[in-house]
Each structure stands twice: as structure tokens, then as C-alpha cells.
Amino acid sequence: MKVNFLDLKSQYHSIKAEIDQAISAVLEKSAFASGPFVKAFEENFARAHGTKYCVGVNSGTAALHAALMALEIKAGDEVLVPANTFFATPEAVSLTGATPVFVDCEPHYYNIDPDAIEAAITEKTKMIIPVHLYGQPAQMDKMMVIAQKHNLLVVEDCAQAHMATSNGKSVGTFGICGCFSFYPGKNLGAYGEGGAIVTDDEDLCRKLRMIRDHGMAQKYHHDLIGHNYRLEGLQGAILDVKLKHLDEWTTVRRINADIYRRLLSDCSEVNTPAEMPDARHVYHLFVIRTKERDELQKYLGEHEIGTGIHYPIPCHLQKAYAFLSYNAGDMPTTEEYADDILSLPMSEQLKEHEIEHVCSMIKEFFANHH
């Protein structure tokens, strides 16, 4: 039985009529760059997360970069970021000229370790960017206490955590803003690239709208240096359709995660993800840990089961950051996990019998190898 890591084709077919209609509407109006479809999506996405404003942009990386630009992060500043994240998080810091300072991840939940943050703060530190990795909220209550104590800005990287909550509060609403990605494989994915920033801060929203559009508040009046970070009309319309289904899809992902956990509970060689108390983990990824990761991945691949590794090389050890002079051993938990983590198939299209098959193949692998 073939089990795809992700099945975007099935997802499309489940909402085909709505999607096709939305795309036709954009074509009929020729509203390709920003425009009414993007505006409608922004309003609905802000409402879904309980924020006043949403600014659509053309990628999650653009969302982070625009947010840091708007908050005037610059050369000479330091920004704390998790070592265990996708490269876009520190990259956005570097794009402003500031320096990313890496912090190890907590052992149970994979997110930035609040207990390791204070040791990384210097007089140059201006901001913390917690990442809600794999769909699990970071420990925001602890993070906000530290940020307030040291007078630091907090920008949340919510690229993998659409609709996730901590103590009933949406991710993206703890700090000054939250940055989302709509890369096709995300829980809410565009048919191409896309991103957004949510905030309650009116001034920040106004600035972000200018930055995404060459620094213009009014056509041909450039008040600041910006970028071309506009969200396309087609993506806005597609995302707006998918947003209506996101809550239901998230419920299915959470059920699928529970099925995985139940079926793998008697497999001692596998560590399944723990869910933080009072958190609504949205399972963008279902990440297990095992000391025989590479062999298991190969075995599953041979049996047509798709898997992924998120992420095999920690950010602080990437060639691009060699100039920061981090060494192996500096982020012990992140480094240990980078060798052990394996992402199993996860989506709202995944059926229970497929999860049963994946789990039985995992158990078969360990039975044969011990």
C-alpha cells in the first residue's frame, strides 16, 4: 500500500468546485496583485485568529522580514531564535543586518527552551522570535514574562501553526505580531507561495502594508524603502476557500495524531510527540524520534511510505552561519534530535487504515532488526 507523506491532490478534489469557482472569479475580475480577494482573505484570517489586522504577503519569509523591518531591527542588534527551526527564521534576521543568536530547544516539545533564553540575552538583544514548531505552541506565557522583564519585542513565527492555541489564545497574538506561511504543504497552503502577518497594532499594520508595496501608502508616493512582497489575488482567493475548511481539517489531524500515538504506544524504540498541557497542537507534522532513524526511513521508503526529516542540519551548524563560529555541541538537545527525528505521513486526507499500515510497518522494521 502506498502512503503519501502529503496528498494535496486529494485535498484539491475534496473542494474542487469551490476552488475552481474562486479561481474563475479572480480571472474574471483580473484582480491579480493584492486586490479584493486578498482583502477578503485578510479580514477572515484576522477574525480566525482573533486579531484586528492581517497583512497578506508573498511568503512566510517575507512576513518575518517585513515584520523585522517595520520594527526597525537593524545592524548591531541581536535577535534570539531557536536553533531547531527552518532556516527562514534566522535568515529573516540576517536580511535586516542584525545577528541571530541561537537558543537550544526544550527536550519534550521541540520548541525554544524558555529556561535557556535569559543566558543568551545581552545589551544588544532587541527581540525574541519563538517558533511554534510542527504545529505546537511554544511556551508563550514564560516567554512573555522574560520579554517584559528585559524589555524585548516578541515576534511569533507561526509558519507551521495555523489555528494553534495556548490556554485558549491563538498563536500570533502573544507578541506584537505573528508571521504565517502558506507554502503549499502547510495546514493552510496556497497553490504557490504566500504568507501573512497578524497584529492588533494599527501603526505596525500601516507600516507593513507600505513595506509590502515598495514603501507606498499612496501610489507613487514612496515614504520608506520597502519590497515587492504583495500577496497574489489568486492565492488570496484560494486561501479564503481553504480557510473555511481549516477548523475541520485541524480536528482530523488531531484525531490522526491520537491514532498514531495509540498504535505506537507499545513500540519502545519510538518516541512519539508529547502535547503541551493547555495547548492545541495542530500537527503540521507528526514527528517521532528513534535511534535507528535512517534505517527506518529507508525501510518505509522501500514500502512506499513517504517520510521527511525536519530538520537534518540545525541552523547554527549551517555553512551560511559559519561566520558566527558556533560549534557542534553548542546546542546539545537540538543536535541530538537532528539525528533522531522522522516526520511520518500527516494530513487531513490520511485515513485510519493508512496510519495502521504505517505503524505496522514501523513495528515490522523493529521486529526484524532486533
Steps between C-alpha positions, in 0.01 A plus 500: 500500500637842401464770768592852390672732745247763394215477248421841356324349200237328716459821697435693179245246379314521832432874442543518121175679416565778754863545395421507127226756559735720706773488234246588227381798703856637520552449126171674419593801717869496392582569868844339491719707734351570844141621441158400636566125534809559708312755712214256567747230600690738729179590683399135542847386608522781759156400633604132519794592723319766703713791380399840362729495197653263249748600228535248217847459347660266250676256737560416864857625462368833368265515799791466744727738309229766463413475872865545602541792257185668632625458858833657397726206577837590348875439489645481851183348646471142623188288466450173689380212283470124554778282359229245417304668222490546124775726365254782415478602868865605546524599132238774549712638786811499279312678218457803731874505577441383858659191654301186586595352838403134525333340802465124555162323493315353796521118521127419501337738255778590250439876537741769627593424863371786720749400770793557261385841373626729777858375472501607133384858565759781467473879488464465119198268520186665360261216425404136549351300212337188644400243236190285552675203347313212334169662608563506876490838678821608670479577874374854441401584858858446620637674191292815552611528866866489389436746214328749731773470762772580242291739288520282187266485202339165420416401142346153469593271213170318442600353161396148606231581754186641336215499757717357779418632848663520841262531798224577249691793345605485134866489404603829344314703764749481790776713348465821299425293189491147360645393164342221294604304193257360242755282323299226318574228756388704800170432687369804313691490173486718189536362147841663485656731757333720761527640850337740745560702815229539767506779758286727718741789453357754256828684439684175433226389259521828308879469474482136389254589224746761375802269523329229294426756227829687440448727801185657358191607694387684187589411141841636392555659843782292653532594868749226585711232335289187469478186290269338253346260751137513379275194523353399162124520444479135397668387820273723710189347341631142537602555863160651580326184375735272693471709817131401524609134531804553724329442834352170385831393341685584822261280701577209265876557533467492878299176484763351266774596748311320778467188283876503434574543870268216598638260238863581581459503879635143531799565272778583746751595229285794391442827682170662395438877538376625835226760500546793735231537768240766403631507142313426181772343287393512133741231374644661191745215546489180704860458609631187672848435633699180469869410522462299177352786302693461172442124476131540589454775241663280234280204595179707486609645166548150360138432603373817326442696821601866468692663787701817557771638732427844651791593532816294443755780553437748782511869400805586712704233316398612149782615270328839460551563874859377525602866556317496835745232621255259663635150556353151519395453863382858550129403471504143637126421494446641150806313370402170658147523363618594149637145472187333641194683361276360228177656373231242420216553249255755640207682343124525526483269195678219688268206578507282811591185302798686353622598847454137611712390203777753578508393866504129416793559261688689775444210740600249231825690447592484870394133530730412209789710621522381859 
